[in-house]
Structures are given as structure tokens and as C-alpha cells.
């Protein structure tokens, strides 16, 4: 039996209160503030802190023994959160925190076992939460660490004050702490709000809905939405597909670690039932040097195992904690048989296209004569055009030369010519003369195959749509939400779009 943690309010951890403005920069001849040093002991090690407020250099906390420094953490501010044996091996662990110095963000936590030499057990980006809390949740063995997931901070019209983190349970496995949240459904459910009224915060409602999705209760999640006060019901109805997509990898992103990948390797991916209905799997890209490798990670006999490489792609940006590739899995799409296909954004050739794939444990197969593949062509052409239009804003520093302006316009013209044939099947009277040359924002996060038959299909997705004008001064253009519905049929020449519509999507928590 696990020991129930305190209610969800526990997750609203103490946030550092910082001044809203920083002191003016010192003149070059003004002396720096003195660095404050202090020490404390944990196990056989001395923890040495060098702190000087928010001045250069960064603060630092180091693990020192016998005059040698074995490890250190540096940031705008640092702290020692706790020293205790959480793994149960008789050797204490120490949790070090780094704080970047914002109004309430961001914290990064590093856990060391104080062996000789120390072993790093965890690096966790805690965002707005200032600590990790050890608790015994399964009644045996090492303690679990309770953390928080802030993926819905500021989401869907919420202020930060309303935002609620999702709980995260980190378990000790294979010599390190990994996200094992989905193994503790009782803990997650125990943190839900007990009663929702019209005065309940939107963040609490969102977190409860997401929690039901996390513990594998989509039917209960939908029933929960239907019983909500009207403003919450319409709001979650508006953003439901995006929320479900955002929860796709919850509790699964550490599966590569559990399969033996070094926890220092950057990674990203999607959860789904790729090889068959009802199977929980993780399609993960893991960085290594200047490339990233895609594998399917599966549960087998209580362990997580990695399949063979499905694809290797170049990494555009090599950083310890961030993986940037030109080939990125974007969304899973549930098919009529219960398995998931995956939609990928592919920029390896310099341009951009969306590509649909079928995934098996040993193979990645591009879909061609398929309704999802045809829809991907429509989405790719509109998204590419919008990015070129958005990038054409005039107020740049330094100003664009005449040759640069001509090249921007050439790219818009090429993209508009490629997208124009799709207008022949657009069936939205108010947008029939859609001004392609001004399409400045066309983005989406999720899509559903609402009809998936042998000769007929329908794809529906929320999109954000907006147009540029002479006053546009940024490539980031706010837009309105629409439901894009694509109707497809299979004929003698294969699958083709019969019509597509754009209809305004309603349901904001706070109307402008």
C-alpha cells in the first residue's frame, strides 16, 4: 500500500519572491560584491556554497572531499535542498538546486548519491517548483520523489496564477531516478480536486481532466467534462484535442532511460499504440553526437526494451538537454483498427513537408495512397506558405536589402502557387476567396481521423489561422481558432480530397 501524499495544493510549491527590477549595471571601475561562502556536511562530503546574490559570477555549490571537487552545480542562485538516504543503501543522497532568477522560474534539480566518487542519479527540470519531495508510495524499497510537470502553465488562456502542475512520480530504477508516474494511478487520482464549481480555477479543472487521461481513463475523462459547469465544458471542448496531444508522452519520456540510454542523452518522442491496438509504446528520438536515432520502446516482462533503429537523422543543434532535428514526430493518429500512425514534420531537404508513417517494432513505412498522407499534403502546403508570409514582415534589424526582399517574395509566390490548387475543394463560403498571399499563420497540434473506411475518410483538426497586413512587424502572428475538416474519397486514381471546410471554433475561458 502506498502512503497518500497531501492534496494537490502540495504541488503549488513555494516560489522564490524576487524583485521585479534588477540593479543598474555597475560602472566598470566599481568593485564587485564579495562572494559569500559557506559549508555544510552530507555523508563523507563537504558541500561548499559560493553565493553573491544575482551578480556575476554565477553562484556555485560543490561536492568536496579531501580537497578535491567531485561535482558542482552553478546558476544565478543555488541551494542544498536536503541530505538523506532515499535509495535505502545506507549511503546518503544530496539534492542540489539551481535557480535561473526569474519571477517564478526556473529550477533545475540534480541528485547525487554520495558514494566514492559521487554518482549522479537524476537531473530534473522543475520549472516553477522549488524542490522534489521524498515519499514512500509503494510501501517498500527506495523512496519515490514527488515532482511537478508544468506543461500546462499559461495554457489555453490561463494566467500563471491559475496554472496547476501535474504530479510526477520519480522511481529508483537501474541505478537512477526515472519518471514512473503511470505506475501510481492512485497517487495521481488522490491529488484531483474533489468538487468542481463555477468558481473553481480553470487550472484545477484542466489538471483533473489531464489526470484522468494520464491514468488511462479517457471515458471517465469525457464524462467528467460533460458534468462541468458550461464555461468549463465548452472550454475543454474547444481545446480537448490539443490537451490529449499534449498528454501524449506523459510518464513515458523516460522509457529510453529505462531501456539503457544514458540520462545525459537528449530525447523527444510520442506515446501511442503503434504495433497494435491497446499496446502502450513510446516512439523516441534519442540524440547522440551530431545525430539522433529513432526506436520503438516497449514494455516487456516488467522492463522497458528498445527495438532496432528505425531511422537516423542529423541533429541541427547539439546541446546537453535539448534535441533539435529536421525530422520530428508531431502527432499520433488513431486508425479504425485501434493502432496509431504517426505524422512527422520533415525538413531534411531544406523545405518542409508533413509525412505519414506506419510503425512496427522493426520498421517505419511511409504511407502514400492513404487519406492521412493526402491530408498531410494539404496541411504542409498551407503551413509552408504561412511561414514564408510570416517571415516577410518589414521592420527588421538591419532592414532587408532589395535583393533580400525580392527573395522573400519569390518564396511566397512559389509557395502560393503550390497551395492554390487546394482552393478548388475549399467549401467555406466566408473563406472561399481565401487570400493565400496574406496567410501568415496556419498551425495545428493534433488531428483525428473521424471516419476511416476503405473508400471514405474524414480528418478533423483544430487550426490557428490568421493573415498578415501592412502593420505586421513579427513572424509570430496571433490568429483565430478554426476546425478544419477534410473529406476524402478513394477512386480509381487513389485517395483524393473531395472538400475541406473551415469553421470558427468556440469556447474560450475568458472572452476578449
C-alpha positions in Angstrom: 0.0 0.0 0.0 1.2 3.5 -0.7 1.1 6.4 1.7 -1.2 9.0 0.1 0.5 12.4 -0.4 -1.1 15.6 0.7 -3.7 17.2 -1.6 -2.9 18.9 -4.9 -2.1 22.1 -3.0 1.2 20.4 -2.2 2.1 20.8 -5.8 2.0 24.6 -5.5 5.4 24.6 -4.0 7.0 27.7 -2.5 8.1 30.1 -5.3 11.0 32.4 -4.8 10.0 36.0 -4.4 12.3 38.2 -6.4 12.4 41.9 -7.1 10.7 42.9 -10.3 13.7 45.0 -11.4 17.4 44.4 -11.2 20.0 46.9 -10.1 21.5 49.0 -12.9 24.8 47.7 -14.3 27.8 48.8 -12.4 30.4 51.0 -13.9 33.5 49.2 -14.9 35.5 50.6 -12.1 33.0 49.8 -9.4 34.1 46.8 -7.3 32.1 43.6 -7.4 30.1 42.5 -4.4 32.0 40.0 -2.2 31.2 36.3 -2.7 29.7 34.7 0.4 31.0 31.2 1.1 29.6 28.6 3.5 29.9 24.9 4.0 27.8 22.0 5.4 28.4 18.3 5.6 26.5 15.5 3.9 27.8 12.0 4.4 31.6 12.0 3.7 31.4 15.1 1.7 31.5 18.8 2.3 29.0 21.0 0.4 30.7 24.3 -0.4 28.4 27.2 -1.5 29.7 30.3 -3.1 26.9 32.9 -3.3 26.8 36.6 -4.4 23.2 37.3 -5.0 22.4 38.0 -8.6 25.8 39.3 -9.6 28.5 37.7 -11.8 29.9 35.1 -11.5 27.1 32.6 -11.0 26.6 31.0 -7.6 28.0 27.6 -7.2 27.6 24.6 -4.9 30.3 21.9 -5.0 30.8 18.4 -3.6 34.2 18.4 -2.0 36.2 15.7 -0.3 39.9 15.6 0.7 40.5 18.9 -1.1 39.1 17.6 -4.4 35.9 18.9 -6.1 34.0 15.9 -7.5 30.9 17.7 -8.9 29.3 21.1 -8.9 26.1 23.0 -9.9 26.1 26.6 -10.9 23.3 29.0 -11.6 22.0 32.5 -10.8 21.2 31.1 -7.3 21.9 27.7 -5.8 20.9 25.7 -2.7 21.1 22.4 -1.0 17.5 21.1 -0.7 18.1 18.0 1.5 20.6 15.3 2.5 19.2 11.9 3.3 19.3 8.3 2.2 16.5 7.8 -0.3 17.7 4.7 -2.1 18.0 2.6 1.0 21.6 1.5 0.5 22.9 3.2 3.6 24.7 6.0 1.6 23.1 9.4 1.7 21.9 11.3 -1.3 22.0 15.1 -1.7 19.6 17.2 -3.8 21.1 20.3 -5.3 19.0 23.1 -6.8 19.9 25.8 -9.4 17.6 28.7 -9.9 17.8 30.8 -13.1 16.5 34.0 -11.5 13.0 34.8 -12.9 9.8 35.9 -11.3 9.0 32.2 -10.5 11.1 30.2 -12.9 13.2 28.2 -13.4 14.5 25.5 -11.1 16.7 22.6 -12.1 17.4 19.8 -9.6 20.4 17.4 -9.5 20.5 14.4 -7.2 23.8 12.7 -6.3 24.5 9.5 -4.3 27.5 10.3 -2.1 29.5 7.2 -2.9 33.2 7.4 -3.8 33.1 9.0 -6.3 29.6 10.5 -6.2 27.1 9.1 -8.7 24.6 11.4 -10.4 21.1 9.8 -10.1 18.9 12.5 -11.6 18.8 15.8 -13.4 15.3 17.2 -13.4 14.0 20.5 -14.8 11.4 21.5 -12.2 10.4 24.8 -14.0 8.3 26.7 -11.4 8.7 24.2 -8.5 11.5 24.7 -6.0 12.1 21.1 -4.7 11.5 17.4 -5.0 9.8 15.6 -2.1 10.8 12.1 -1.0 7.9 9.8 0.0 7.3 6.1 0.3 4.5 5.5 -2.1 4.6 1.7 -2.8 5.4 0.6 0.8 8.8 -0.9 0.1 12.3 -0.2 -1.2 13.7 3.2 -2.2 11.7 6.3 -1.7 9.9 7.8 -4.6 10.4 11.5 -5.4 7.3 13.7 -5.9 7.9 16.3 -8.6 5.7 18.5 -10.8 5.1 18.8 -14.5 4.3 22.4 -15.7 3.4 21.6 -19.3 0.1 23.5 -18.9 1.5 26.7 -17.4 -0.2 29.6 -19.1 -2.0 27.1 -21.4 -5.3 27.8 -23.2 -5.8 31.3 -21.8 -4.8 30.6 -18.2 -2.8 33.1 -16.2 0.1 31.7 -14.3 -1.7 32.2 -11.0 -4.4 29.8 -12.2 -2.0 27.3 -13.7 -1.7 23.9 -11.9 1.2 21.4 -12.4 0.6 17.8 -12.9 2.1 15.4 -10.3 5.1 13.4 -11.3 6.4 10.3 -9.5 10.1 9.5 -10.0 11.1 5.9 -9.1 14.6 4.5 -8.5 15.3 2.0 -11.3 18.5 0.8 -12.8 20.7 3.0 -10.7 18.9 6.2 -11.5 15.6 8.0 -10.8 13.1 7.9 -13.8 9.6 9.2 -14.4 7.3 6.3 -13.4 4.1 8.3 -12.9 1.8 6.0 -14.8 2.6 3.2 -12.3 0.9 5.2 -9.5 -2.7 5.9 -10.6 -3.9 6.0 -7.1 -1.4 8.8 -6.2 -2.4 10.8 -9.3 -6.1 10.4 -8.6 -5.7 11.3 -5.0 -4.5 14.7 -6.0 -7.6 15.6 -8.0 -10.0 18.3 -7.0 -12.9 16.7 -5.1 -15.6 19.1 -6.2 -15.7 21.5 -9.2 -18.0 24.5 -9.1 -18.3 27.5 -11.4 -15.8 29.3 -9.1 -13.1 26.6 -9.3 -10.0 27.7 -11.1 -9.5 26.7 -14.7 -6.1 25.2 -14.0 -7.6 22.8 -11.5 -10.2 21.7 -14.0 -7.6 21.2 -16.7 -5.3 19.3 -14.3 -8.2 17.0 -13.3 -9.1 16.3 -16.9 -5.5 15.6 -17.8 -5.0 13.4 -14.8 -7.9 11.1 -15.9 -6.2 10.9 -19.3 -2.9 10.1 -17.6 -4.3 7.1 -15.6 -5.8 5.6 -18.7 -9.5 6.7 -18.2 -10.5 8.5 -21.4 -14.2 7.5 -20.9 -14.2 8.9 -17.4 -12.4 12.0 -18.6 -15.2 12.7 -21.1 -17.9 12.0 -18.5 -16.1 14.5 -16.2 -16.2 17.1 -18.9 -19.9 16.6 -19.5 -20.7 17.3 -15.9 -18.7 20.5 -15.6 -20.3 24.0 -15.5 -20.9 25.3 -19.0 -17.9 27.6 -19.3 -15.5 24.8 -18.4 -17.3 22.3 -20.6 -17.1 24.5 -23.7 -13.5 25.5 -23.0 -12.3 21.9 -22.7 -14.4 21.0 -25.7 -12.5 23.6 -27.7 -9.0 22.6 -26.5 -9.7 18.9 -25.9 -7.8 17.6 -28.9 -4.8 19.8 -28.1 -4.8 18.6 -24.4 -4.9 15.0 -25.4 -2.0 15.6 -27.8 -0.1 17.4 -25.0 -0.6 14.4 -22.7 0.7 12.0 -25.3 4.1 11.5 -23.7 3.2 12.0 -20.0 5.0 9.4 -17.9 6.7 7.8 -21.0 9.5 10.2 -21.9 12.0 8.3 -19.6 11.3 4.9 -21.3 14.6 5.3 -23.3 16.4 5.7 -20.0 14.8 2.6 -18.6 16.0 0.8 -21.7 19.6 1.7 -21.1 20.0 5.1 -22.8 22.3 7.4 -20.7 20.2 10.0 -18.9 22.5 12.7 -20.3 21.3 12.0 -23.8 18.6 14.5 -25.1 15.4 12.9 -26.3 11.9 13.5 -27.6 9.0 11.4 -28.8 5.4 10.3 -28.8 3.4 7.7 -27.0 0.9 5.5 -28.8 -0.3 2.1 -29.8 1.9 1.7 -32.9 2.3 -2.0 -33.3 -1.3 -3.0 -32.3 -4.4 -1.8 -30.5 -4.2 -1.4 -26.7 -0.4 -1.6 -26.6 1.4 1.3 -24.8 4.6 2.2 -26.6 6.9 5.1 -27.0 8.4 6.2 -30.3 11.5 8.0 -29.2 14.3 10.0 -30.8 17.5 9.9 -28.8 20.4 12.2 -29.5 24.0 11.1 -29.7 26.6 13.4 -31.0 25.5 15.1 -34.3 22.6 12.7 -34.9 19.5 11.2 -33.3 18.2 7.7 -33.6 14.5 6.7 -33.7 13.4 3.4 -31.9 10.2 2.0 -30.6 10.3 1.4 -26.8 8.0 -1.3 -25.4 7.2 -2.8 -22.0 8.3 -6.5 -21.7 8.3 -8.6 -18.6 8.3 -5.6 -16.3 11.2 -4.0 -18.2 11.4 -1.4 -21.0 13.1 -2.7 -24.1 14.3 -0.8 -27.2 13.7 -2.1 -30.7 16.2 -1.8 -33.5 16.9 1.6 -35.1 14.0 2.7 -37.4 15.7 5.9 -38.6 18.7 8.1 -38.0 18.5 11.9 -38.7 21.0 14.7 -38.2 20.8 16.9 -35.1 20.7 20.5 -36.1 21.6 21.8 -32.6 23.7 19.7 -30.2 23.0 20.7 -26.6 23.0 18.5 -23.4 19.3 19.0 -22.7 17.7 19.8 -26.0 17.3 17.8 -29.2 16.6 19.8 -32.4 16.2 17.7 -35.5 14.9 18.3 -39.0 12.7 15.2 -38.8 10.3 15.3 -35.9 7.3 13.1 -34.9 4.5 15.5 -34.3 1.2 13.7 -33.6 -0.2 10.2 -33.4 -3.4 9.4 -35.3 -5.7 6.6 -34.2 -6.9 4.4 -37.1 -10.1 2.4 -37.3 -8.4 -0.8 -36.2 -7.1 0.7 -33.0 -3.5 1.2 -33.8 -1.8 4.6 -34.2 0.0 6.0 -37.2 2.4 9.0 -36.8 2.6 12.3 -38.6 6.1 13.7 -39.0 7.5 17.1 -39.9 10.3 16.6 -42.3 12.7 19.5 -43.1 15.8 17.4 -44.1 15.8 18.7 -47.7 15.7 22.3 -46.8 12.0 22.7 -47.4 9.2 21.4 -45.2 6.6 18.6 -45.7 4.4 16.5 -43.4 4.7 12.8 -43.9 2.6 10.0 -42.5 4.2 6.7 -41.4 3.1 3.3 -40.1 5.2 2.0 -37.3 6.1 -1.6 -36.3 8.8 -2.7 -33.8 11.3 -3.2 -36.7 10.1 -1.0 -39.5 9.0 2.5 -40.4 6.8 2.6 -43.6 5.8 5.8 -45.3 2.1 5.9 -46.2 1.4 7.2 -49.7 -2.0 6.2 -51.1 -3.8 6.9 -47.8 -6.2 9.6 -46.5 -3.7 10.7 -43.9 -1.0 11.1 -46.4 -3.2 13.2 -48.7 -4.3 15.4 -45.8 -0.6 15.8 -44.9 0.0 17.3 -48.3 -2.7 19.9 -47.8 -1.5 20.8 -44.3 2.1 21.0 -45.4 1.4 23.4 -48.3 -0.6 25.8 -46.2 1.8 25.7 -43.3 4.8 26.3 -45.6 3.1 29.3 -47.3 2.2 30.8 -43.9 5.7 30.6 -42.7 7.0 32.4 -45.7 4.4 35.1 -45.4 5.0 35.5 -41.7 8.8 35.9 -42.3 8.1 38.7 -44.8 7.4 41.4 -42.1 9.1 44.6 -42.9 10.5 46.0 -39.7 13.8 44.0 -39.5 17.1 45.0 -38.0 19.0 45.7 -40.1 16.5 46.4 -42.8 16.4 43.9 -45.7 18.1 44.8 -48.9 16.2 45.0 -52.2 17.6 41.6 -53.1 16.5 40.0 -49.8 13.0 41.4 -50.2 12.8 40.0 -53.7 13.9 36.6 -52.5 11.3 36.6 -49.7 8.6 37.5 -52.3 9.8 34.8 -54.6 9.5 32.2 -51.9 5.9 33.4 -51.1 5.0 33.2 -54.8 6.3 29.7 -55.2 4.5 28.5 -52.0 1.3 30.3 -53.0 1.3 28.6 -56.4 1.8 25.2 -54.8 -1.1 25.8 -52.4 -3.5 27.4 -54.8 -5.0 24.2 -56.3 -6.3 23.3 -52.9 -8.7 26.2 -53.1 -10.7 24.3 -55.7 -12.0 22.0 -53.0 -12.4 24.6 -50.2 -16.1 24.6 -49.2 -16.3 27.5 -46.8 -18.3 30.4 -48.3 -16.9 33.1 -46.0 -13.4 32.0 -46.8 -13.9 30.9 -50.5 -11.6 33.7 -51.7 -9.0 32.9 -49.1 -6.2 35.4 -49.7 -3.2 33.0 -49.9 -0.7 35.8 -50.4 -1.5 37.1 -46.9 -1.8 33.8 -45.0 0.6 34.4 -42.1 -0.4 31.8 -39.6 -1.5 28.2 -40.2 -0.6 26.0 -37.3 -2.0 22.9 -35.5 -1.1 20.5 -32.8 -3.3 17.4 -33.2 -5.6 15.7 -35.7 -8.2 13.0 -35.6 -9.3 10.5 -38.3 -13.0 10.7 -37.5 -14.0 8.5 -40.5 -11.7 5.7 -41.6 -13.3 3.4 -44.1 -12.0 1.6 -47.2 -13.4 4.2 -49.6 -14.2 7.2 -47.5 -12.4 9.2 -44.8 -12.6 12.4 -42.8 -9.9 14.2 -40.9 -10.7 16.9 -38.3 -8.3 19.2 -36.5 -8.2 22.5 -34.7 -6.1 25.0 -36.5 -5.0 28.6 -35.8 -5.5 30.8 -38.8 -4.6 34.5 -39.4 -3.5 36.9 -42.1 -0.6 39.4 -42.4 -1.1 43.1 -43.3 1.0 46.2 -43.7 1.3 46.6 -40.0 2.7 43.1 -39.3 6.0 43.5 -37.6 6.7 40.0 -36.5 6.7 36.5 -37.9 4.6 35.4 -34.9 1.0 36.4 -35.8 -1.8 35.7 -33.4 -4.8 34.1 -35.0 -8.3 32.7 -34.5 -9.1 29.0 -34.0 -11.0 27.0 -36.6 -12.0 23.4 -37.1 -10.5 22.2 -40.3 -12.5 19.2 -41.7 -11.1 17.3 -44.7 -13.4 14.9 -46.6 -11.7 12.3 -48.7 -12.7 9.5 -51.1 -10.9 6.7 -52.8 -11.4 6.4 -56.5 -9.8 4.8 -59.5 -6.8 7.1 -59.1 -6.5 6.6 -55.3 -7.3 8.8 -52.4 -8.2 12.5 -53.1 -9.7 15.4 -51.2 -13.4 15.9 -52.1 -13.8 19.0 -49.9 -12.4 20.8 -46.9 -14.1 23.3 -44.6 -13.0 25.9 -42.0 -15.5 26.8 -39.3 -14.9 29.0 -36.3 -14.1 27.1 -33.1 -15.8 28.4 -29.9 -15.1 28.1 -26.2 -12.6 30.4 -24.6 -12.4 30.5 -20.8 -12.1 34.3 -20.9 -13.6 36.1 -23.9 -11.9 39.2 -25.1 
